[in-house]
Amino acid sequence: MSNILIIKHGSLGDLIQANGAIKDIKKSFKSSKLFLLTTRPYLEFMSECPYLNGVILDKRSPRWNLFYLFNLKKSLKRYNFTHIFDLQNSSRTKFYKNFIIKNAVWSSSATSLNEGEKISEFNKESVLDRMEQQLKKSNISAENVKNVDISWCIKDVSRNLKQYTNDEYILIFPFCSKKNQQKKWPYFQELIIKIRELFKNKYSILIAPGPNEIEEAKKLNAKIVLNNDKPVSIGHLISLIYNSKYVVSNDTGPAHACTHLKKKGLVLFGSHTSPEKVNIGNNNFRPIVTKNLPDLKVLEVLKEISKDLN
């Protein structure tokens, strides 16, 4: 029985999107064991993925840390991987190909180009289009790449929810990573007030903040969902999305979950990228696109929410 390695370090949205490809790889290597190399924030989450036989931690220490690289190489060598599927396609994973895992069949962006295609052209395609092409170039039937199923991580969160609401709820994701502040719509506090006014407090407004978002969440007029004063797990977070009546989100990790759960809601985009490029949005989870996010008015967003919920 051979061992296969998939590399996907993050982020949350990328790991969610990769589930379809992981499922396809598993179907093509039914008699093999499938492992994922990822980073600590996603270790617990992906350890529950039914398509994987194991998850390996990569601390992603600096490449000048030769002691770490030596131990990583030694650890991975024990698995004797026959195939590597690099779904991260970063400078780090290119380094791994050249120096850490050399004796395996390697699938990456570089091995997935059509004849005459340049990597710059390939990278203009959407995330899932690129992933689909990568699998097909490796002779894998890409049936699930664009049909991502994350139902495996849905949990019963009713006990936790009772601490915050007995009503139907609207889930808000008003944050984004510090390095991507251009993705952040600045008027969620005003939107929360208008939602309460419009629906006469029919819906509770919940926020499930990440590790660095709790203090900022306290400034908003909404109920903060935590687990012993800490952020809920990723599986718990996705279950909150699944059970919600509606979601309003920036272009951030949970928006990918909303898309693949076909959750009713809105996702807000500025000019930083397009919904098509990152494969966020569908007929249920609808993108609102504007050139400049701060120019998007609260009443415009409220109007779209009203269309969906009235």
ChimeraX commands (.cxc) that place a marker at each C-alpha (Angstrom):
marker #1 position 0.00,0.00,0.00 radius 0.5
marker #1 position 1.49,3.32,-1.09 radius 0.5
marker #1 position 1.34,6.65,0.73 radius 0.5
marker #1 position 0.21,9.88,-0.95 radius 0.5
marker #1 position 0.86,13.39,0.38 radius 0.5
marker #1 position -1.22,16.51,-0.22 radius 0.5
marker #1 position 0.27,19.86,0.78 radius 0.5
marker #1 position -2.10,22.64,1.79 radius 0.5
marker #1 position -0.84,24.96,4.51 radius 0.5
marker #1 position -3.83,27.33,4.59 radius 0.5
marker #1 position -5.73,29.53,4.78 radius 0.5
marker #1 position -9.16,28.47,6.11 radius 0.5
marker #1 position -10.96,29.26,2.87 radius 0.5
marker #1 position -8.29,27.46,0.87 radius 0.5
marker #1 position -8.57,24.34,3.04 radius 0.5
marker #1 position -12.35,24.35,2.66 radius 0.5
marker #1 position -12.02,24.69,-1.13 radius 0.5
marker #1 position -9.43,21.91,-1.30 radius 0.5
marker #1 position -11.87,19.35,0.11 radius 0.5
marker #1 position -13.25,18.54,-3.32 radius 0.5
marker #1 position -9.79,17.92,-4.76 radius 0.5
marker #1 position -8.83,15.82,-1.72 radius 0.5
marker #1 position -11.92,13.67,-2.26 radius 0.5
marker #1 position -11.03,13.20,-5.95 radius 0.5
marker #1 position -7.45,12.22,-5.12 radius 0.5
marker #1 position -8.69,9.69,-2.60 radius 0.5
marker #1 position -11.07,8.16,-5.17 radius 0.5
marker #1 position -8.17,7.78,-7.61 radius 0.5
marker #1 position -5.90,6.17,-5.01 radius 0.5
marker #1 position -8.43,3.98,-3.21 radius 0.5
marker #1 position -5.87,1.44,-2.05 radius 0.5
marker #1 position -3.39,4.09,-0.87 radius 0.5
marker #1 position -3.17,6.03,2.36 radius 0.5
marker #1 position -3.70,9.76,1.96 radius 0.5
marker #1 position -1.98,12.31,4.21 radius 0.5
marker #1 position -2.17,16.09,4.45 radius 0.5
marker #1 position 0.70,18.41,5.35 radius 0.5
marker #1 position -0.75,21.56,6.90 radius 0.5
marker #1 position -0.25,24.16,9.63 radius 0.5
marker #1 position -1.38,24.19,13.24 radius 0.5
marker #1 position -4.63,26.25,12.88 radius 0.5
marker #1 position -6.10,23.57,10.59 radius 0.5
marker #1 position -4.69,20.42,12.19 radius 0.5
marker #1 position -7.73,19.55,14.31 radius 0.5
marker #1 position -10.22,20.50,11.61 radius 0.5
marker #1 position -8.65,18.43,8.84 radius 0.5
marker #1 position -7.93,15.50,11.17 radius 0.5
marker #1 position -11.67,14.77,10.97 radius 0.5
marker #1 position -11.76,14.79,7.17 radius 0.5
marker #1 position -13.04,11.36,6.04 radius 0.5
marker #1 position -10.89,11.35,2.89 radius 0.5
marker #1 position -7.61,11.48,4.83 radius 0.5
marker #1 position -5.74,8.79,6.73 radius 0.5
marker #1 position -3.65,11.28,8.64 radius 0.5
marker #1 position -2.61,14.92,9.02 radius 0.5
marker #1 position 1.02,16.00,9.45 radius 0.5
marker #1 position 2.00,19.28,11.10 radius 0.5
marker #1 position 4.32,21.67,9.30 radius 0.5
marker #1 position 5.39,24.47,11.64 radius 0.5
marker #1 position 6.66,26.40,8.62 radius 0.5
marker #1 position 9.77,27.51,10.45 radius 0.5
marker #1 position 12.08,29.86,8.50 radius 0.5
marker #1 position 14.08,28.13,5.81 radius 0.5
marker #1 position 17.31,29.16,7.48 radius 0.5
marker #1 position 16.29,26.89,10.38 radius 0.5
marker #1 position 18.27,23.92,9.10 radius 0.5
marker #1 position 17.58,21.88,12.22 radius 0.5
marker #1 position 13.82,22.08,11.58 radius 0.5
marker #1 position 14.18,21.31,7.88 radius 0.5
marker #1 position 16.37,18.30,8.63 radius 0.5
marker #1 position 13.78,16.93,11.06 radius 0.5
marker #1 position 10.91,17.62,8.66 radius 0.5
marker #1 position 12.74,15.79,5.88 radius 0.5
marker #1 position 13.53,12.90,8.20 radius 0.5
marker #1 position 9.91,12.71,9.38 radius 0.5
marker #1 position 8.43,12.77,5.87 radius 0.5
marker #1 position 10.95,10.27,4.54 radius 0.5
marker #1 position 9.54,7.60,6.84 radius 0.5
marker #1 position 6.28,7.63,4.89 radius 0.5
marker #1 position 8.03,6.87,1.60 radius 0.5
marker #1 position 5.50,8.95,-0.35 radius 0.5
marker #1 position 5.09,7.90,-3.98 radius 0.5
marker #1 position 3.05,10.94,-5.08 radius 0.5
marker #1 position 2.92,14.54,-3.87 radius 0.5
marker #1 position 0.02,16.84,-4.71 radius 0.5
marker #1 position 1.13,20.39,-4.04 radius 0.5
marker #1 position -2.13,22.33,-3.71 radius 0.5
marker #1 position -0.37,25.22,-1.99 radius 0.5
marker #1 position 1.93,26.02,-4.92 radius 0.5
marker #1 position 4.10,28.47,-3.00 radius 0.5
marker #1 position 7.80,29.28,-2.98 radius 0.5
marker #1 position 8.08,27.17,0.18 radius 0.5
marker #1 position 6.55,24.08,-1.40 radius 0.5
marker #1 position 8.76,24.55,-4.47 radius 0.5
marker #1 position 11.69,24.51,-2.05 radius 0.5
marker #1 position 10.32,21.31,-0.50 radius 0.5
marker #1 position 10.22,19.70,-3.95 radius 0.5
marker #1 position 13.86,20.52,-4.58 radius 0.5
marker #1 position 15.28,19.78,-1.14 radius 0.5
marker #1 position 12.85,17.95,1.18 radius 0.5
marker #1 position 10.87,15.39,-0.85 radius 0.5
marker #1 position 12.69,14.61,-4.08 radius 0.5
marker #1 position 11.96,10.97,-4.84 radius 0.5
marker #1 position 8.24,11.15,-5.62 radius 0.5
marker #1 position 5.94,11.99,-8.53 radius 0.5
marker #1 position 5.13,15.65,-7.96 radius 0.5
marker #1 position 1.97,17.47,-9.07 radius 0.5
marker #1 position 1.98,21.28,-8.92 radius 0.5
marker #1 position 1.12,24.36,-10.95 radius 0.5
marker #1 position 4.38,23.92,-12.85 radius 0.5
marker #1 position 3.41,20.39,-13.95 radius 0.5
marker #1 position -0.14,21.42,-14.89 radius 0.5
marker #1 position 0.39,23.91,-17.69 radius 0.5
marker #1 position -1.10,23.33,-21.11 radius 0.5
marker #1 position 1.28,23.36,-24.06 radius 0.5
marker #1 position 2.60,26.89,-24.55 radius 0.5
marker #1 position 0.88,28.18,-21.41 radius 0.5
marker #1 position 2.84,30.43,-19.06 radius 0.5
marker #1 position 2.52,30.22,-15.28 radius 0.5
marker #1 position 1.40,33.87,-15.24 radius 0.5
marker #1 position -1.51,32.97,-17.53 radius 0.5
marker #1 position -2.37,29.89,-15.46 radius 0.5
marker #1 position -2.49,31.99,-12.28 radius 0.5
marker #1 position -5.09,34.32,-13.80 radius 0.5
marker #1 position -7.62,31.48,-13.71 radius 0.5
marker #1 position -9.92,31.00,-10.74 radius 0.5
marker #1 position -8.72,28.96,-7.77 radius 0.5
marker #1 position -10.92,25.97,-8.55 radius 0.5
marker #1 position -10.23,26.11,-12.30 radius 0.5
marker #1 position -6.51,25.85,-11.54 radius 0.5
marker #1 position -7.08,23.00,-9.11 radius 0.5
marker #1 position -9.23,21.17,-11.64 radius 0.5
marker #1 position -6.58,21.52,-14.35 radius 0.5
marker #1 position -3.89,20.32,-11.95 radius 0.5
marker #1 position -5.80,17.14,-11.15 radius 0.5
marker #1 position -6.68,16.43,-14.77 radius 0.5
marker #1 position -3.01,16.81,-15.77 radius 0.5
marker #1 position -2.32,14.12,-13.17 radius 0.5
marker #1 position -4.94,11.85,-14.77 radius 0.5
marker #1 position -7.37,12.27,-11.90 radius 0.5
marker #1 position -11.08,12.61,-12.57 radius 0.5
marker #1 position -11.94,16.02,-11.12 radius 0.5
marker #1 position -15.57,15.28,-10.29 radius 0.5
marker #1 position -15.66,17.01,-6.92 radius 0.5
marker #1 position -13.23,19.92,-7.27 radius 0.5
marker #1 position -16.06,22.36,-7.94 radius 0.5
marker #1 position -18.63,20.42,-5.96 radius 0.5
marker #1 position -17.09,20.76,-2.52 radius 0.5
marker #1 position -18.83,18.79,0.24 radius 0.5
marker #1 position -18.03,19.81,3.81 radius 0.5
marker #1 position -21.08,18.18,5.38 radius 0.5
marker #1 position -18.71,15.81,7.20 radius 0.5
marker #1 position -17.79,18.54,9.67 radius 0.5
marker #1 position -21.34,19.57,10.66 radius 0.5
marker #1 position -21.83,19.07,14.39 radius 0.5
marker #1 position -24.71,19.37,16.84 radius 0.5
marker #1 position -24.12,22.83,18.36 radius 0.5
marker #1 position -27.59,23.26,19.84 radius 0.5
marker #1 position -26.36,23.19,23.44 radius 0.5
marker #1 position -23.86,25.95,22.76 radius 0.5
marker #1 position -26.40,27.99,20.79 radius 0.5
marker #1 position -28.90,27.98,23.67 radius 0.5
marker #1 position -26.48,30.18,25.61 radius 0.5
marker #1 position -26.95,32.89,23.01 radius 0.5
marker #1 position -30.36,32.53,21.40 radius 0.5
marker #1 position -33.51,30.47,21.10 radius 0.5
marker #1 position -34.47,32.37,17.95 radius 0.5
marker #1 position -33.46,32.15,14.33 radius 0.5
marker #1 position -30.25,34.06,13.88 radius 0.5
marker #1 position -28.28,36.08,11.38 radius 0.5
marker #1 position -24.55,35.40,11.45 radius 0.5
marker #1 position -22.16,38.27,10.78 radius 0.5
marker #1 position -18.51,38.00,9.71 radius 0.5
marker #1 position -17.29,41.62,9.88 radius 0.5
marker #1 position -13.56,40.89,10.08 radius 0.5
marker #1 position -10.67,39.89,7.84 radius 0.5
marker #1 position -6.97,39.26,8.29 radius 0.5
marker #1 position -4.80,42.22,9.29 radius 0.5
marker #1 position -2.83,42.01,6.06 radius 0.5
marker #1 position -6.04,42.30,3.99 radius 0.5
marker #1 position -7.80,45.27,5.54 radius 0.5
marker #1 position -8.95,46.35,2.06 radius 0.5
marker #1 position -11.47,43.48,2.28 radius 0.5
marker #1 position -13.15,44.97,5.35 radius 0.5
marker #1 position -16.47,46.81,5.01 radius 0.5
marker #1 position -16.53,49.44,7.78 radius 0.5
marker #1 position -20.26,49.72,8.52 radius 0.5
marker #1 position -21.30,46.46,10.19 radius 0.5
marker #1 position -22.27,48.20,13.44 radius 0.5
marker #1 position -24.72,50.44,11.57 radius 0.5
marker #1 position -26.01,47.42,9.61 radius 0.5
marker #1 position -26.72,45.49,12.81 radius 0.5
marker #1 position -28.80,48.39,14.15 radius 0.5
marker #1 position -30.77,48.64,10.88 radius 0.5
marker #1 position -31.40,44.87,10.79 radius 0.5
marker #1 position -32.88,45.03,14.30 radius 0.5
marker #1 position -35.11,47.94,13.30 radius 0.5
marker #1 position -36.26,46.34,10.05 radius 0.5
marker #1 position -37.13,42.93,11.48 radius 0.5
marker #1 position -38.34,44.15,14.90 radius 0.5
marker #1 position -35.76,41.99,16.70 radius 0.5
marker #1 position -37.15,38.85,15.04 radius 0.5
marker #1 position -33.60,37.55,14.52 radius 0.5
marker #1 position -30.71,37.38,16.94 radius 0.5
marker #1 position -27.46,38.77,15.56 radius 0.5
marker #1 position -24.45,36.53,16.26 radius 0.5
marker #1 position -20.71,36.91,15.66 radius 0.5
marker #1 position -18.20,34.06,15.91 radius 0.5
marker #1 position -14.82,35.84,16.06 radius 0.5
marker #1 position -11.42,34.33,15.38 radius 0.5
marker #1 position -8.49,34.34,17.84 radius 0.5
marker #1 position -7.50,37.96,17.15 radius 0.5
marker #1 position -11.01,39.34,16.70 radius 0.5
marker #1 position -12.65,38.95,20.12 radius 0.5
marker #1 position -11.88,42.45,21.42 radius 0.5
marker #1 position -13.09,44.06,18.21 radius 0.5
marker #1 position -16.24,41.92,18.30 radius 0.5
marker #1 position -17.08,43.30,21.75 radius 0.5
marker #1 position -17.45,46.75,20.18 radius 0.5
marker #1 position -20.34,45.55,18.01 radius 0.5
marker #1 position -23.93,45.29,19.18 radius 0.5
marker #1 position -24.22,41.53,18.69 radius 0.5
marker #1 position -23.94,38.33,20.70 radius 0.5
marker #1 position -20.44,36.85,20.60 radius 0.5
marker #1 position -20.32,33.06,20.30 radius 0.5
marker #1 position -17.34,31.58,22.15 radius 0.5
marker #1 position -16.28,28.32,23.76 radius 0.5
marker #1 position -15.01,28.94,27.29 radius 0.5
marker #1 position -14.07,32.50,26.33 radius 0.5
marker #1 position -12.09,31.26,23.33 radius 0.5
marker #1 position -13.00,31.07,19.64 radius 0.5
marker #1 position -15.08,28.08,18.64 radius 0.5
marker #1 position -13.44,25.33,16.59 radius 0.5
marker #1 position -13.59,25.45,12.79 radius 0.5
marker #1 position -16.07,22.57,12.76 radius 0.5
marker #1 position -18.22,24.43,15.29 radius 0.5
marker #1 position -17.97,27.60,13.21 radius 0.5
marker #1 position -19.11,25.81,10.05 radius 0.5
marker #1 position -21.98,24.26,12.02 radius 0.5
marker #1 position -23.07,27.74,13.15 radius 0.5
marker #1 position -23.15,28.79,9.49 radius 0.5
marker #1 position -25.12,25.67,8.57 radius 0.5
marker #1 position -27.77,26.37,11.23 radius 0.5
marker #1 position -28.08,30.10,10.59 radius 0.5
marker #1 position -31.01,31.80,8.90 radius 0.5
marker #1 position -28.77,34.20,6.99 radius 0.5
marker #1 position -25.13,35.31,6.75 radius 0.5
marker #1 position -23.49,38.65,5.91 radius 0.5
marker #1 position -19.73,38.46,5.43 radius 0.5
marker #1 position -16.66,40.13,4.12 radius 0.5
marker #1 position -14.48,38.20,1.66 radius 0.5
marker #1 position -12.97,35.94,4.31 radius 0.5
marker #1 position -12.57,32.26,5.20 radius 0.5
marker #1 position -16.11,31.60,6.47 radius 0.5
marker #1 position -17.49,32.99,3.18 radius 0.5
marker #1 position -16.07,29.90,1.45 radius 0.5
marker #1 position -18.01,27.69,3.86 radius 0.5
marker #1 position -21.19,29.69,3.18 radius 0.5
marker #1 position -20.68,29.18,-0.56 radius 0.5
marker #1 position -20.25,25.42,-0.38 radius 0.5
marker #1 position -23.08,25.01,2.13 radius 0.5
marker #1 position -25.23,27.06,-0.30 radius 0.5
marker #1 position -26.19,29.27,2.63 radius 0.5
marker #1 position -28.53,32.18,2.05 radius 0.5
marker #1 position -26.71,35.46,2.54 radius 0.5
marker #1 position -24.48,38.19,1.15 radius 0.5
marker #1 position -20.73,38.54,0.70 radius 0.5
marker #1 position -19.21,41.99,0.17 radius 0.5
marker #1 position -16.44,42.59,-2.37 radius 0.5
marker #1 position -14.37,45.62,-3.24 radius 0.5
marker #1 position -11.92,45.83,-6.12 radius 0.5
marker #1 position -9.24,43.72,-4.38 radius 0.5
marker #1 position -10.42,40.66,-6.33 radius 0.5
marker #1 position -13.58,39.23,-7.86 radius 0.5
marker #1 position -16.00,36.56,-6.58 radius 0.5
marker #1 position -15.29,34.57,-9.74 radius 0.5
marker #1 position -11.52,34.58,-9.15 radius 0.5
marker #1 position -11.82,33.17,-5.61 radius 0.5
marker #1 position -14.94,31.05,-6.29 radius 0.5
marker #1 position -17.10,32.67,-3.63 radius 0.5
marker #1 position -20.84,33.09,-4.11 radius 0.5
marker #1 position -23.80,31.46,-5.85 radius 0.5
marker #1 position -27.54,32.02,-6.25 radius 0.5
marker #1 position -28.06,31.69,-2.49 radius 0.5
marker #1 position -24.93,33.35,-1.16 radius 0.5
marker #1 position -24.88,36.42,-3.35 radius 0.5
marker #1 position -21.92,38.74,-3.89 radius 0.5
marker #1 position -22.31,42.51,-3.77 radius 0.5
marker #1 position -19.44,44.00,-5.76 radius 0.5
marker #1 position -18.33,47.62,-5.62 radius 0.5
marker #1 position -15.19,49.46,-6.71 radius 0.5
marker #1 position -14.55,50.81,-3.20 radius 0.5
marker #1 position -16.00,49.03,-0.16 radius 0.5
marker #1 position -16.31,52.18,2.01 radius 0.5
marker #1 position -18.59,53.60,-0.70 radius 0.5
marker #1 position -21.07,50.74,-0.26 radius 0.5
marker #1 position -23.98,52.19,1.71 radius 0.5
marker #1 position -25.66,50.41,4.62 radius 0.5
marker #1 position -29.09,50.90,3.08 radius 0.5
marker #1 position -27.95,49.18,-0.13 radius 0.5
marker #1 position -26.93,46.09,1.84 radius 0.5
marker #1 position -30.07,46.25,3.97 radius 0.5
marker #1 position -32.22,46.37,0.82 radius 0.5
marker #1 position -30.68,43.09,-0.40 radius 0.5
marker #1 position -31.17,41.45,3.00 radius 0.5
marker #1 position -34.81,42.56,2.98 radius 0.5
marker #1 position -35.32,40.99,-0.47 radius 0.5
marker #1 position -34.08,37.66,0.83 radius 0.5
marker #1 position -35.85,37.57,4.19 radius 0.5
marker #1 position -39.17,39.28,3.53 radius 0.5
marker link #1:1,2 radius 0.2
marker link #1:2,3 radius 0.2
marker link #1:3,4 radius 0.2
marker link #1:4,5 radius 0.2
marker link #1:5,6 radius 0.2
marker link #1:6,7 radius 0.2
marker link #1:7,8 radius 0.2
marker link #1:8,9 radius 0.2
marker link #1:9,10 radius 0.2
marker link #1:10,11 radius 0.2
marker link #1:11,12 radius 0.2
marker link #1:12,13 radius 0.2
marker link #1:13,14 radius 0.2
marker link #1:14,15 radius 0.2
marker link #1:15,16 radius 0.2
marker link #1:16,17 radius 0.2
marker link #1:17,18 radius 0.2
marker link #1:18,19 radius 0.2
marker link #1:19,20 radius 0.2
marker link #1:20,21 radius 0.2
marker link #1:21,22 radius 0.2
marker link #1:22,23 radius 0.2
marker link #1:23,24 radius 0.2
marker link #1:24,25 radius 0.2
marker link #1:25,26 radius 0.2
marker link #1:26,27 radius 0.2
marker link #1:27,28 radius 0.2
marker link #1:28,29 radius 0.2
marker link #1:29,30 radius 0.2
marker link #1:30,31 radius 0.2
marker link #1:31,32 radius 0.2
marker link #1:32,33 radius 0.2
marker link #1:33,34 radius 0.2
marker link #1:34,35 radius 0.2
marker link #1:35,36 radius 0.2
marker link #1:36,37 radius 0.2
marker link #1:37,38 radius 0.2
marker link #1:38,39 radius 0.2
marker link #1:39,40 radius 0.2
marker link #1:40,41 radius 0.2
marker link #1:41,42 radius 0.2
marker link #1:42,43 radius 0.2
marker link #1:43,44 radius 0.2
marker link #1:44,45 radius 0.2
marker link #1:45,46 radius 0.2
marker link #1:46,47 radius 0.2
marker link #1:47,48 radius 0.2
marker link #1:48,49 radius 0.2
marker link #1:49,50 radius 0.2
marker link #1:50,51 radius 0.2
marker link #1:51,52 radius 0.2
marker link #1:52,53 radius 0.2
marker link #1:53,54 radius 0.2
marker link #1:54,55 radius 0.2
marker link #1:55,56 radius 0.2
marker link #1:56,57 radius 0.2
marker link #1:57,58 radius 0.2
marker link #1:58,59 radius 0.2
marker link #1:59,60 radius 0.2
marker link #1:60,61 radius 0.2
marker link #1:61,62 radius 0.2
marker link #1:62,63 radius 0.2
marker link #1:63,64 radius 0.2
marker link #1:64,65 radius 0.2
marker link #1:65,66 radius 0.2
marker link #1:66,67 radius 0.2
marker link #1:67,68 radius 0.2
marker link #1:68,69 radius 0.2
marker link #1:69,70 radius 0.2
marker link #1:70,71 radius 0.2
marker link #1:71,72 radius 0.2
marker link #1:72,73 radius 0.2
marker link #1:73,74 radius 0.2
marker link #1:74,75 radius 0.2
marker link #1:75,76 radius 0.2
marker link #1:76,77 radius 0.2
marker link #1:77,78 radius 0.2
marker link #1:78,79 radius 0.2
marker link #1:79,80 radius 0.2
marker link #1:80,81 radius 0.2
marker link #1:81,82 radius 0.2
marker link #1:82,83 radius 0.2
marker link #1:83,84 radius 0.2
marker link #1:84,85 radius 0.2
marker link #1:85,86 radius 0.2
marker link #1:86,87 radius 0.2
marker link #1:87,88 radius 0.2
marker link #1:88,89 radius 0.2
marker link #1:89,90 radius 0.2
marker link #1:90,91 radius 0.2
marker link #1:91,92 radius 0.2
marker link #1:92,93 radius 0.2
marker link #1:93,94 radius 0.2
marker link #1:94,95 radius 0.2
marker link #1:95,96 radius 0.2
marker link #1:96,97 radius 0.2
marker link #1:97,98 radius 0.2
marker link #1:98,99 radius 0.2
marker link #1:99,100 radius 0.2
marker link #1:100,101 radius 0.2
marker link #1:101,102 radius 0.2
marker link #1:102,103 radius 0.2
marker link #1:103,104 radius 0.2
marker link #1:104,105 radius 0.2
marker link #1:105,106 radius 0.2
marker link #1:106,107 radius 0.2
marker link #1:107,108 radius 0.2
marker link #1:108,109 radius 0.2
marker link #1:109,110 radius 0.2
marker link #1:110,111 radius 0.2
marker link #1:111,112 radius 0.2
marker link #1:112,113 radius 0.2
marker link #1:113,114 radius 0.2
marker link #1:114,115 radius 0.2
marker link #1:115,116 radius 0.2
marker link #1:116,117 radius 0.2
marker link #1:117,118 radius 0.2
marker link #1:118,119 radius 0.2
marker link #1:119,120 radius 0.2
marker link #1:120,121 radius 0.2
marker link #1:121,122 radius 0.2
marker link #1:122,123 radius 0.2
marker link #1:123,124 radius 0.2
marker link #1:124,125 radius 0.2
marker link #1:125,126 radius 0.2
marker link #1:126,127 radius 0.2
marker link #1:127,128 radius 0.2
marker link #1:128,129 radius 0.2
marker link #1:129,130 radius 0.2
marker link #1:130,131 radius 0.2
marker link #1:131,132 radius 0.2
marker link #1:132,133 radius 0.2
marker link #1:133,134 radius 0.2
marker link #1:134,135 radius 0.2
marker link #1:135,136 radius 0.2
marker link #1:136,137 radius 0.2
marker link #1:137,138 radius 0.2
marker link #1:138,139 radius 0.2
marker link #1:139,140 radius 0.2
marker link #1:140,141 radius 0.2
marker link #1:141,142 radius 0.2
marker link #1:142,143 radius 0.2
marker link #1:143,144 radius 0.2
marker link #1:144,145 radius 0.2
marker link #1:145,146 radius 0.2
marker link #1:146,147 radius 0.2
marker link #1:147,148 radius 0.2
marker link #1:148,149 radius 0.2
marker link #1:149,150 radius 0.2
marker link #1:150,151 radius 0.2
marker link #1:151,152 radius 0.2
marker link #1:152,153 radius 0.2
marker link #1:153,154 radius 0.2
marker link #1:154,155 radius 0.2
marker link #1:155,156 radius 0.2
marker link #1:156,157 radius 0.2
marker link #1:157,158 radius 0.2
marker link #1:158,159 radius 0.2
marker link #1:159,160 radius 0.2
marker link #1:160,161 radius 0.2
marker link #1:161,162 radius 0.2
marker link #1:162,163 radius 0.2
marker link #1:163,164 radius 0.2
marker link #1:164,165 radius 0.2
marker link #1:165,166 radius 0.2
marker link #1:166,167 radius 0.2
marker link #1:167,168 radius 0.2
marker link #1:168,169 radius 0.2
marker link #1:169,170 radius 0.2
marker link #1:170,171 radius 0.2
marker link #1:171,172 radius 0.2
marker link #1:172,173 radius 0.2
marker link #1:173,174 radius 0.2
marker link #1:174,175 radius 0.2
marker link #1:175,176 radius 0.2
marker link #1:176,177 radius 0.2
marker link #1:177,178 radius 0.2
marker link #1:178,179 radius 0.2
marker link #1:179,180 radius 0.2
marker link #1:180,181 radius 0.2
marker link #1:181,182 radius 0.2
marker link #1:182,183 radius 0.2
marker link #1:183,184 radius 0.2
marker link #1:184,185 radius 0.2
marker link #1:185,186 radius 0.2
marker link #1:186,187 radius 0.2
marker link #1:187,188 radius 0.2
marker link #1:188,189 radius 0.2
marker link #1:189,190 radius 0.2
marker link #1:190,191 radius 0.2
marker link #1:191,192 radius 0.2
marker link #1:192,193 radius 0.2
marker link #1:193,194 radius 0.2
marker link #1:194,195 radius 0.2
marker link #1:195,196 radius 0.2
marker link #1:196,197 radius 0.2
marker link #1:197,198 radius 0.2
marker link #1:198,199 radius 0.2
marker link #1:199,200 radius 0.2
marker link #1:200,201 radius 0.2
marker link #1:201,202 radius 0.2
marker link #1:202,203 radius 0.2
marker link #1:203,204 radius 0.2
marker link #1:204,205 radius 0.2
marker link #1:205,206 radius 0.2
marker link #1:206,207 radius 0.2
marker link #1:207,208 radius 0.2
marker link #1:208,209 radius 0.2
marker link #1:209,210 radius 0.2
marker link #1:210,211 radius 0.2
marker link #1:211,212 radius 0.2
marker link #1:212,213 radius 0.2
marker link #1:213,214 radius 0.2
marker link #1:214,215 radius 0.2
marker link #1:215,216 radius 0.2
marker link #1:216,217 radius 0.2
marker link #1:217,218 radius 0.2
marker link #1:218,219 radius 0.2
marker link #1:219,220 radius 0.2
marker link #1:220,221 radius 0.2
marker link #1:221,222 radius 0.2
marker link #1:222,223 radius 0.2
marker link #1:223,224 radius 0.2
marker link #1:224,225 radius 0.2
marker link #1:225,226 radius 0.2
marker link #1:226,227 radius 0.2
marker link #1:227,228 radius 0.2
marker link #1:228,229 radius 0.2
marker link #1:229,230 radius 0.2
marker link #1:230,231 radius 0.2
marker link #1:231,232 radius 0.2
marker link #1:232,233 radius 0.2
marker link #1:233,234 radius 0.2
marker link #1:234,235 radius 0.2
marker link #1:235,236 radius 0.2
marker link #1:236,237 radius 0.2
marker link #1:237,238 radius 0.2
marker link #1:238,239 radius 0.2
marker link #1:239,240 radius 0.2
marker link #1:240,241 radius 0.2
marker link #1:241,242 radius 0.2
marker link #1:242,243 radius 0.2
marker link #1:243,244 radius 0.2
marker link #1:244,245 radius 0.2
marker link #1:245,246 radius 0.2
marker link #1:246,247 radius 0.2
marker link #1:247,248 radius 0.2
marker link #1:248,249 radius 0.2
marker link #1:249,250 radius 0.2
marker link #1:250,251 radius 0.2
marker link #1:251,252 radius 0.2
marker link #1:252,253 radius 0.2
marker link #1:253,254 radius 0.2
marker link #1:254,255 radius 0.2
marker link #1:255,256 radius 0.2
marker link #1:256,257 radius 0.2
marker link #1:257,258 radius 0.2
marker link #1:258,259 radius 0.2
marker link #1:259,260 radius 0.2
marker link #1:260,261 radius 0.2
marker link #1:261,262 radius 0.2
marker link #1:262,263 radius 0.2
marker link #1:263,264 radius 0.2
marker link #1:264,265 radius 0.2
marker link #1:265,266 radius 0.2
marker link #1:266,267 radius 0.2
marker link #1:267,268 radius 0.2
marker link #1:268,269 radius 0.2
marker link #1:269,270 radius 0.2
marker link #1:270,271 radius 0.2
marker link #1:271,272 radius 0.2
marker link #1:272,273 radius 0.2
marker link #1:273,274 radius 0.2
marker link #1:274,275 radius 0.2
marker link #1:275,276 radius 0.2
marker link #1:276,277 radius 0.2
marker link #1:277,278 radius 0.2
marker link #1:278,279 radius 0.2
marker link #1:279,280 radius 0.2
marker link #1:280,281 radius 0.2
marker link #1:281,282 radius 0.2
marker link #1:282,283 radius 0.2
marker link #1:283,284 radius 0.2
marker link #1:284,285 radius 0.2
marker link #1:285,286 radius 0.2
marker link #1:286,287 radius 0.2
marker link #1:287,288 radius 0.2
marker link #1:288,289 radius 0.2
marker link #1:289,290 radius 0.2
marker link #1:290,291 radius 0.2
marker link #1:291,292 radius 0.2
marker link #1:292,293 radius 0.2
marker link #1:293,294 radius 0.2
marker link #1:294,295 radius 0.2
marker link #1:295,296 radius 0.2
marker link #1:296,297 radius 0.2
marker link #1:297,298 radius 0.2
marker link #1:298,299 radius 0.2
marker link #1:299,300 radius 0.2
marker link #1:300,301 radius 0.2
marker link #1:301,302 radius 0.2
marker link #1:302,303 radius 0.2
marker link #1:303,304 radius 0.2
marker link #1:304,305 radius 0.2
marker link #1:305,306 radius 0.2
marker link #1:306,307 radius 0.2
marker link #1:307,308 radius 0.2
marker link #1:308,309 radius 0.2
marker link #1:309,310 radius 0.2
view
